[in-house]
C-alpha cells in the first residue's frame, strides 16, 4: 500500500485530526471510511479496496468543452469519447433534422466469471480488468428508422445480443414504454404534445398489476369497493386521485407481504420482479412460511389490499372519497447547507414546501417517493429541469426548474417556479441575444 498521513487542523480545536490514507493498485481502502480506525475494521483485518474508473484520471471537462463546440454528429461523438465517468445517456439533435444517442464512459471488461457485484481477491491477477469496452462498441444510434429515440434510464441495448456488461441496475423501462406509447399515438408531435409527455402521470406498472386483482376475494366491502375503483382507474396519478393513493399504498405493502417472511429487512422493492411474480400464481413466494397453511397469490393480494386500505384510513381518514394522492405525495425543497442546519427558524428561511405533487416512481413525471416510515410517500427525487427545445426556432423553446433562478431566499425569483413546475407549466427559454435583452427585467454587471 501507499500510506499517507494527513494532518487536518480544525478551527477552534487545539489538536489536529490525523487521517491515515491507504491506497493500493486497486484504489483506496474502504474500511477506513466505513469503520474508522483499523481496530474497528469489518471482516477482521481484510482490507477492501475500490477500483473505480472515476478515480483513474478523468477528462469530463474536456468532453464538456468539446460538446459545446461540436458542429455535427461526428464531432459530438468525438467529444463524448473523452467522457470517462460516470457514464450517462446523451441524446443529440441538430437543425438539419438529425437525431442520435450515445452512451459514453470507460466500461471495464471484467475477467471471466466475475461481474463486479461482489468483492474478489485482489492479491492475484485472476480478477483484473481486461481493458475497456471500445468506444465504437458502446450503445449508439443515429437517425433510427422509427424516427425517434427514447431514453428514460432504461436499458438501451438488447442484452440478449449485446456482448458487453455495462450495468446491473436501472429503470425497468416502465417510463420508456409510456413515452413510446405517447409518441406513437400521433403522426406528428407539437410543443403541446411534448408538454403532455413530460407531464404524463400514467402508472404503467399499475396497469400491468391491477388486472390480477379482479379475482381476489375481499371480506370487507369497503376494501372491495376501492379495489373495484382500481379496476376502472385510468392509471393517471394526479394530485386529486384517490385511486393513485390506494394503489401506491398497496404497492408499499405488497413487497413485505410477498418477501418479508423469508427476507425480512432485505425485502426487494423491485417493480419488474413483482410484475413477473404477480403474473405467476404458482411461485413459492406467495406462501407465508410462518403459517401452517399454504397461502395463495389471492391470499397475499387480499392481505395487501386490506393493509393498504387501513394505512390510508390512518393517514387520510375513513372517507375514501376524500383521499388524494397529493395529500400524501408532497415535495419539500431543502437548501443543502443552511436548510439542513437543524435550526427551525433558519430552515424556514431557506426551505420551501411541502407542496403537493402528482406522478410517482417509474412514471414519466418521475417524482419518486420514500418508503421509509418516517417520511412515507414524500418526494425524494424529481425531474429537476424540464426543457423542450424547438430546433426550427430556438426562441420558441421552453423550460422550467424546480424552484427559481435566484439563490437569495428573500428574492421573488427564489421560489417562483415551484407551482409552475408541479403543474407542468413552462417559461420561455429565449435564445437570441435580442430576444433575451427585450425580455430582461434587470441587468447584473460584474466588475473586477
N, C-alpha and C positions, 0 to 999 in steps of 0.2 A: 504493500500500500504506500501511497504518498500521504504523509501525515503532516498537516499544517496546524499550528497552534494560533488561533485568532484571539486577540485581546480587544474586548469591546468596552469602552468607557461609557457609563450611563450617567446622565445628568442627575445631580442630587444624590449620587451614591459614591462613597469614597473608593470602595474596592471595585476594580473592573470585573467583568464577566469573561471567563475564559472558555473558549469553544474549540474543541478538537474536531477538525475536518479531515475525514478519511476518504481518499479517492482510490479507485482501482482501475484496471484497464476496462472494466465494465461500467464505470461511473461511480457515483457517490454511494456510501453505505447508508442504507435507510434506517438501520437500527438506532443510530444516534438521534435521528429526527423523531422517530416514533416513540422511543423508550428512554431517551435521555442518556444518562451515564452508562458506561459499558456494563456495570454491575446489574443494570435493570434490563439488559437486552433480552428480548424474547428468543425462543428457540435455543436456549443455552448460550454458547459463545459463537454460534454460527452466524457470521455476518451476511446480510442480504444486500446485494448491490443492484442498482437500477441502471440498465442501459437504455437510453432514450435518444432518438435522433436529434431532438432539440438541444441536447447538451453537447453535441459534437460539432459545433460551428453552425451558424445559421445565416442565410442570405435573404431573409424575408424582406428587409427594407430595400435591398437591391431589386428584388422582384416587384415590389410596390412601385418603385420609381419607373421600372421598365413597363409595367402595366399602364401607368399613366401616360406614357409616351407612345404606346402601341398604336399603330395606324390601321392594322388589319388582323385577321385571324392568325396568320403566320407569326407576326410579331407578338401577339397576345400569348400564344403558346410558348414562344421562346422566352418570354418574361416569366411564365409560370414554371419553366424548367429550373429556375433559381429558387423556387419556393420549397424550402426543405421541411419545415414543421411549424405548427401542426397542419396536417392535411385538411383541405377544405373542398367544398363544392364551388366551382367557378362557372358562371354562365356568361355567355357573350352574345352581343347583338351589335349590328352596325347600321349605318344609314343606307347601306346598299341592300338591306333586307336579309343579310346572313345571320344565322344563329349558331351557337356552339356550346359545348360543355367540355370541361376538362377537370379531371381530378389530378392535383399535383402532390408532391411530397416524396420524401425518401422512405420508401416502404421496404423494410428488411425482408430478405429471402432467408427463411429460417431453415435450420437443419431438419432433416427428415425425422418425423415422429415427434416434433415439438412445435406447438402452435402459439407459444408465448403466454398461455393462460396461467401457468403455474411456475414457481421457481425451479431452476435446474442447477446442477453442479456447475460451478464456474471455474474450477481449478483444472479442468481438462479442456480440450478443443472440441469435444463431442457436440456441443450445442452452440458453437459460434455461428454468427450470421454468415451467410454465404454471399454477401453483397447486397445490392438493392435492385428492386424491380426497375428495369429500364424505363425512362420517361415515356418513350413511344409505345410502351405496352400497358401504360396506365389507362383506365377507362376514359374514353374521349368520343365526342360526336360532333359532326359538323353538317348542318343543313339536312337533318334526318328526313326521311320520306314522309312521316306523318305531319311535318310542318310545325312541330312544337317540341319543347324539351321541358320535362317536369323533374324537379329535384326538391325533395322535402325531407332530407336526412334519411331517405330510404336507400336500400341497396340499389346501385345503378347498373351493376353488371349481372349477367346471368351466371351465378356461381356454380351452376352445374357444368358450365363450359369454360368459364374464365379460369386461367391456370394459377393465378396468384392470390394469396390470402392478404386482403387489405384491411379487414376489420372483423371484430367479433360481435359488436353490439351496434345498435342504431334503431331508427324507427322501423317498425314492421311494415310500413307502407300504406297505412290507412289514409293519411293525408294525401299522399301521391295518388292513390286510387280516386279519391274525391275530386282532386284537381283535374285529372284526366276526364272524368265524367262531365265536369262543367265545361271544359274546353271543347269536348266533342259534341256537346249539346247544341252548338251553333256553328254555322259555316264561317262566320266572321265575328271577331270579338272587338268590342268598343272599350273606351275607358271605363264606362259604367259597368260593363261586364267584368273588367278586371277588378274594380272595387268590390263587386259582389263575390268574386272568387276569394279575394283576400279576407273578406269578412264572413265567409261561409262558416256556419256553426254545425254542419251536419256531422253526427257521430256515426261513422261507418262501422266501427266496432260494435256499437249498439245494434245497428241494423243487422249485423251477422248473428248476434246472440239472441235477440228478443224472440224470433220465431220459435226457439226451443222452449220458451216459457209457456207456450199456449196450452200444452198438455199437463201442466203442473197443477195438482190438486192443493187448494189452499183452504184451511179450516176457518179462517177469519174472513168474513165478507168484505171488510174494508180493504184488506190486503189484495184480495181477488179483484176488487174494483180498480185499484191502482195498477195491477198487472194488466188488466184489460185496457186501461188507458195507454199503457206502453205498447200494446199490440196495435193500437190505432195511431200512435205517435209518428210524426214525420221525421223524427230524429234530430231536429234543429234545437241546439242548446242555447236558446235565447235567455236573457235575464229573467223573463217572466214565466218561463216554462216550469210547471210542476213536474212534468214527466222527466225532464232533464235532471231535476233534483233527485227524483226517486231512482232513476237508473244509475246515477253516479253513486248514490248511497248503496245501491245493490252491488255495484262494481267494487266499492270499498270493502264490503263484507265478504263477497264471494271467494277471493283467494284464500282467506283464512279458513273458511268452511271447507274448501277443497283440499288445501295442502297443510293447514295448521296442525292437524292431528299427528302428522308424520314429520313435518319440517319445522314446526314451532316458529322461532323468530327468523328462520331462513326462508320463510314463505316467499316465493317469487310473485311479483306483481307484473306479470307479463301478459299483455293482451293477446298476442298472437298464440302463445301457448294455451291460454284459456279458451280462445276461439276454437282451437283444434279439439280440446277436451270436451267442450260443451257439445260438439257435434258427434262425440263418441260415447254413448251411454254405457258401453261395456268396459271402459277403462277402470282399473282398480282404484284410481284416485278418488272415486266417488264414495267409496266405503270409509266410514269413520272407524278407525282401528280401536278406538276407546269404548266402543259399544259392542254388545253381544250379537246384535243383528247385522245384516249386511245392507248398508244404505244404498239407494239407487240415485241416479242422476236427479230424478224428480224430487227425492227427499232433500237433497242438498240445495237444490234450487229453491224449493219451498222454504227451507230454513233461512236461506239468504234473503229472500224477498221479505220474509216476516221481520227479520232483524233490521233490514234496511228501513222498513216502514216504521218500526219502533224508534230507530235512530232519528228519523225526521220528525216524529211526534215530539221527541225530546228537544230538538233544536228549533223546529218551526211551528209547533202547535198541532192540535188534533184535527183542525180543519184542513184537509189535503187540498181543497180548492184554493187555499191561500198560500200554498207552498210556492216558492220561487227560487230558481237556481241562483239568481243574482244575490239573494239574501245570504246564501252560503259561500258563494264564489266571489270573494272580494279581493281587490288588489290594493296593497299599500306600497307606496314608493318611498323607500328609505334611503336617505343620504348615507353614503358608505363610510363617512367619517363621523361627524357630529350627530348624524341621525341615528347612530347606533351607540351613543355615549352612555346610555342607561340613565340619563338625567331627563326626566319627563318634560320639563319646560323647554330644554334645548331641542329635544327630539320633535316637539310640537312645532318649533320654528322651521325645521329643515325637512320634515317628512310630510307627505301628503297621502290622504286616504284614511280609512279604507273606502274604496269605491266599488260598486257592483260591476261585474263584467260578464260577458257571455263567453261562449266557446268552451275550451277544456283541453285536456291532454289528448294527443293524437287526433286533433281536429285542425282544419286549415287555420282557423282563428286560434292559434296554439297558446292558449293561456293555461299552462299546466298547473296542477294543484297538488298540495301536500297531502300525504296520507298519514302524517303524524297527528296523534290525537290532540295535541295542544294547539294545532293550527289547521285542523282538518278542513279540506276543500279550499283553503286560502291559496291565492295565486302565488306561485313560486318561480314561474318562467313565463316570458311574454315575447311576442313579436315586437321588439323594441323600436323598430323602424319599419313602416310600410312605405313603399315607393313604387310608383308607376311611371315609367319613362316613355315618352312619345318620341320615337326616333325620327318621325316625319316633321315634328315641330317641338323642339326641346322646351319651349316656353309653355307648352300645354301639359308638362309633366306635373305630377302630384306627389306629395309626401306628407307624413305625419309621424311624430315620435311620441314617446310615452308621457312626457311631462311638458317641457318647454325648451326654449332656446337660451334662456338666461340661467346662470348659476347662482344668482343672487336671490335668496328666498323672499325678499320683500319687493322684488321686481314683478311687474304684471306678466312678464313672459316666463316666469319661473315654472308655472304650472298651468298655463292657459291652453295646453293641447291635450290635457288628460281626458276631458269629456269627449272631444272630437275623436281621440284615439279609441276610446272604448265603444263609441257609437259608429265606428268605421267611416269617419269623415276625414277630409283631406284639406291641406292647404296648398296653394300654388308653389311649385318648385321652379322658380324662374331661372333662366339660363343666360340669356344675352345681357350684356352689361347695361344696355339702355333700359331693358325691362326691369332689371334689378334696381337701378337708380330711380326709375319712375315710381316704384312701389316702396322705396325706402322711407321709413319714418324717422330715422336718425342716422348719423354717421359717427363712428368711433375712429378717432385718429390716434395712432400710437407713435410717439416721437421718442427718439433715443435721449 
